[in-house]
């Protein structure tokens, strides 16, 4: 069932049915699939380049290491510019902000596809990183417009596109980039972003009410201890995950001698586990609550990380442990964002954007820490280093419990 063209948030204590039975019976809004499709395009454009960095380097006459900095530039642009854009557009209707975001992303992708030099490619990646502000805006709307008992599932559906971009979008980018040249996957993503933006404009053209927080609101949020502790959880567990994830292929080969086809099959299977984790995380958040779900998933992730080096020489056992690892890693996003939305419901888009900043900073930190640790502890033992950060993330849940508020209300 599709939502009206101009949905409005329910009034606190409104008449929407609540309770587990009502939540199970009510279908989720159809426009969440459109948000998922947008996130699939964004994820494919943002991360697909990792599969064809070689052709990028050859085409622009730079080293692979230099070409790889396009990922760093994208991450930093998103971490810095997305929260600022949300604050500066606080009084815009949310549909207009999403159109702007997709326009920036499409423009940046097309500029990257036509780039004659690395500098121009970097500029395009900055625009793409700014345009990825779409993701926290969509997540904030999913939280604010869904019934309280459906927020986890609404978020997991919104982020399903991002999960699928790892499973389908990244292999697509690698295949097209290696077969036809690095400009073609970027061009196709840019065109797809324009098309999906047009569809979004048609579907949500009546607009949505303003829902942002002015620039001063960033400082106000970051002065709250509960918010800082919650954001630290994201930073720590993403750092821990990317200590290993940035070097997934070499780590797998250090644990077990695999053929290229076996390694590809293993990576595809773990990618599929990420999709399962995204959906399972939303389901668990609705039924167990965000905090309990976080404790459960972080605990399982910690056990998987500690166990991974012990599976050396047993490929099937390694695959099983990494499947659990990936399921938990992807599953954490939805309950964490549900938890953040409960901390500051009215400021959810800005808070989710700050959370995305923690994701990208953690990604960069984990990659750097893992790279520095490889000569010291070796590839096979990187999961133990990552486990230290995940244990830290789990410990933050004991620092201060999430303030108890009536579901659906903000804590200002």
HELIX and SHEET records of a PDB file:
HELIX    1   1 UNK A   20  UNK A   25  1                                   6    
HELIX    2   2 UNK A   31  UNK A   47  1                                  17    
HELIX    3   3 UNK A   48  UNK A   51  5                                   4    
HELIX    4   4 UNK A   53  UNK A   60  1                                   8    
HELIX    5   5 UNK A   64  UNK A   88  1                                  25    
HELIX    6   6 UNK A   94  UNK A  113  1                                  20    
HELIX    7   7 UNK A  118  UNK A  131  1                                  14    
HELIX    8   8 UNK A  134  UNK A  145  1                                  12    
HELIX    9   9 UNK A  148  UNK A  150  5                                   3    
HELIX   10  10 UNK A  151  UNK A  164  1                                  14    
HELIX   11  11 UNK A  165  UNK A  169  3                                   5    
HELIX   12  12 UNK A  170  UNK A  180  1                                  11    
HELIX   13  13 UNK A  182  UNK A  203  1                                  22    
HELIX   14  14 UNK A  216  UNK A  222  1                                   7    
HELIX   15  15 UNK A  225  UNK A  245  1                                  21    
HELIX   16  16 UNK A  248  UNK A  255  1                                   8    
HELIX   17  17 UNK A  260  UNK A  288  1                                  29    
HELIX   18  18 UNK A  290  UNK A  308  1                                  19    
HELIX   19  19 UNK A  309  UNK A  311  5                                   3    
HELIX   20  20 UNK A  315  UNK A  343  1                                  29    
HELIX   21  21 UNK A  345  UNK A  347  5                                   3    
HELIX   22  22 UNK A  348  UNK A  377  1                                  30    
HELIX   23  23 UNK A  379  UNK A  381  5                                   3    
HELIX   24  24 UNK A  382  UNK A  399  1                                  18    
END                                                                             
